[in-house]
Amino acid sequence: MEYFITGVDTDIGKTFITKGLALAYEHKNNKVGVFKPLQSGAIKSPNGFLAPDLEAIKEVSNNIKTKCSYLLEGEVSPALAARLSGVKIDIEKIKNDFISFSKENDITFVEGAGGILAPATDELLCADLIKLLNIPIIIVTVPFLGRLNHTLLTIHYAKTMDIKIEGIIINKVPKKTDDLATKNFIEELKMYTDTKILGTIKDFSSQDHSCEDILKEFLSLSL
């Protein structure tokens, strides 16, 4: 099985969701891999560049395999990062890396960069990359004002591209809130789309948490 994790925006927790899903499936005795086709914002280390999104996976398990095709500097889109670094992205390399890496795993999660329309290369958007890999997407969203629009736009564009949508995960759900948009987000979402909601993940950003805390939360998802 393979899934592409995409978001409705930046900084909504795609990496955290990918980490949680990988941990949950490893707990179910699967061989799990996480593939990052394009990592901008790469971190310099004494041994070269590191992919911060994949380093996050290693924080919870050394048994989850990871692979990245292109490590690029700069907190910008992969396309711009590659252009600024003078790197020519070979889309066939990404496809071949994905195929060979997926064969090593029972389940592979592919983490995208930004949203579905983020520029992957000078010629392709992330949606084009998803089409090339030919795998279903899991959409990560958050229940805040304005994100209903972002979520519905992501669903609509995926459907126009004939990309299969496995479902939606709603991240950063607060335990308590008086915010009307947040309180009614799920009901509003259900009014405008029949896309399956795989589950909700509470907001971990303002509290300490262990792998056990993350695992418990993600085992409740209906994936």
C-alpha positions in Angstrom: 0.0 0.0 0.0 1.1 3.5 -0.7 -0.4 6.9 0.3 0.6 10.4 -0.6 0.2 12.9 2.3 -0.7 16.3 1.1 -1.9 19.4 3.0 -4.3 22.2 2.4 -1.5 24.7 3.3 1.9 24.9 4.8 2.5 24.5 8.6 -0.6 22.4 9.2 1.3 19.3 10.4 1.9 17.0 7.4 5.1 15.8 8.9 3.5 15.1 12.3 0.6 13.2 10.6 3.1 11.2 8.5 5.0 10.4 11.6 1.9 9.3 13.5 0.6 7.1 10.6 4.0 5.5 10.2 4.3 4.7 13.9 0.8 3.3 14.0 1.3 1.0 11.1 4.7 -0.2 12.5 2.9 -1.0 15.7 0.6 -3.3 13.6 3.7 -5.3 12.6 4.1 -3.8 9.1 7.3 -2.9 7.4 6.9 0.9 7.0 8.7 3.4 4.8 8.5 7.1 4.4 9.5 8.6 1.1 10.2 12.3 0.7 10.6 13.1 -3.0 11.6 16.7 -2.6 12.9 18.3 0.7 13.5 22.0 0.7 14.8 23.6 3.9 17.4 20.9 4.2 19.6 21.1 7.3 23.4 21.3 7.0 25.3 18.7 9.2 28.9 17.6 9.4 28.0 14.7 7.3 26.1 16.6 4.6 22.5 17.7 4.3 19.7 16.2 6.3 16.0 16.0 5.6 14.2 17.6 8.6 10.9 15.9 7.8 12.6 12.4 7.7 14.6 13.2 10.9 11.3 13.7 12.6 10.4 10.1 11.7 13.7 8.8 13.2 12.7 10.5 16.5 10.0 7.9 17.0 11.5 4.8 15.4 14.7 3.5 13.9 12.8 0.7 12.2 10.8 2.9 9.8 12.8 3.2 6.6 13.2 6.6 5.0 14.4 7.9 1.7 14.7 11.3 0.0 15.4 11.9 -3.7 16.4 15.6 -3.5 17.7 17.6 -0.6 17.5 21.3 -1.2 18.4 24.4 0.8 15.9 27.2 1.4 12.5 27.5 3.1 10.8 27.8 -0.2 9.0 25.6 -2.7 11.1 22.7 -4.1 11.0 24.2 -7.6 12.4 27.5 -6.4 14.9 25.8 -4.1 16.2 23.7 -6.9 16.4 26.8 -9.3 18.3 28.8 -6.7 20.7 25.9 -6.1 21.3 25.2 -9.7 19.8 21.7 -9.4 17.9 20.1 -12.2 15.2 17.8 -10.8 14.8 14.5 -12.7 11.2 13.4 -12.3 12.1 9.9 -13.6 14.6 9.6 -10.8 11.9 10.3 -8.3 9.6 7.8 -9.9 12.3 5.1 -9.9 13.3 5.8 -6.3 9.7 5.5 -5.2 9.1 2.2 -7.1 12.3 0.6 -5.7 11.8 1.9 -2.2 8.1 0.9 -2.0 9.1 -2.7 -2.8 11.0 -2.8 0.5 7.9 -2.0 2.6 4.4 -3.3 3.3 3.2 0.3 3.4 4.9 3.5 2.1 3.9 7.0 3.0 5.0 9.7 0.6 5.1 13.2 2.1 4.5 16.1 -0.2 5.8 19.7 0.0 3.2 22.3 0.9 -0.2 21.9 -0.8 -1.4 20.0 -3.8 -0.6 23.0 -6.1 2.9 23.7 -4.7 5.5 23.9 -7.4 7.5 20.6 -7.5 9.7 21.5 -10.4 9.7 24.4 -13.0 7.4 22.3 -15.1 5.3 20.3 -12.6 3.1 20.9 -9.6 2.7 18.5 -6.6 -0.5 17.3 -8.2 1.4 16.2 -11.3 3.9 14.3 -9.1 1.0 12.5 -7.4 -0.4 11.6 -10.8 3.0 10.3 -11.9 3.3 8.1 -8.8 -0.3 7.0 -9.2 -1.3 6.6 -5.6 -4.2 7.9 -3.5 -3.9 11.0 -1.3 -4.6 11.6 2.3 -5.5 15.3 2.8 -4.3 17.0 6.1 -6.3 20.0 7.2 -6.9 22.0 10.4 -10.3 23.2 11.8 -9.7 26.9 11.7 -11.3 29.9 10.0 -10.5 29.9 6.2 -9.4 26.3 6.1 -12.8 25.0 5.0 -12.2 26.9 1.8 -8.7 25.5 1.5 -9.9 21.9 2.1 -12.8 22.1 -0.4 -10.4 23.6 -3.1 -7.9 20.8 -2.5 -10.7 18.2 -2.9 -12.0 19.8 -6.0 -8.7 20.1 -7.7 -7.8 16.5 -6.9 -11.0 15.3 -8.4 -10.4 17.4 -11.6 -7.0 15.6 -11.9 -8.7 12.3 -11.3 -6.6 11.7 -8.2 -8.1 9.2 -5.8 -8.7 10.6 -2.3 -8.4 8.1 0.5 -9.8 10.6 3.0 -9.2 13.6 5.2 -7.4 13.8 8.6 -8.2 16.9 10.7 -5.1 17.9 12.7 -4.6 20.2 15.6 -8.1 19.8 17.0 -8.2 21.7 20.4 -9.7 20.0 23.4 -11.8 23.0 24.2 -12.6 26.1 22.1 -15.1 28.9 21.9 -14.2 29.6 18.3 -17.3 29.1 16.2 -15.4 28.1 13.0 -13.4 25.5 14.9 -16.4 24.1 16.8 -18.5 23.7 13.6 -15.7 22.7 11.2 -16.5 19.0 10.8 -20.2 19.6 10.4 -19.6 22.3 7.8 -17.1 20.1 5.9 -19.7 17.2 5.8 -22.2 19.6 4.3 -20.1 20.4 1.3 -18.3 17.1 0.5 -18.8 13.4 0.8 -15.0 12.8 1.1 -14.4 10.4 4.0 -13.1 11.9 7.2 -10.6 9.4 8.5 -10.4 10.9 11.9 -9.2 13.8 14.1 -5.9 14.3 15.8 -5.7 16.5 18.9 -3.4 19.5 19.1 -0.1 18.3 20.4 1.8 21.5 19.6 1.5 23.1 23.0 2.2 20.1 25.2 4.9 17.5 25.8 4.0 14.1 24.4 5.5 10.6 24.1 5.5 8.1 21.3 2.8 6.3 23.3 0.6 9.4 23.3 1.0 9.7 19.5 0.4 6.0 18.9 -2.8 6.0 21.0 -4.2 8.9 19.0 -3.3 7.5 15.5 -4.5 4.0 16.2 -8.0 5.4 16.4 -8.0 6.5 12.7 -10.1 4.6 10.2 -7.5 4.1 7.6 
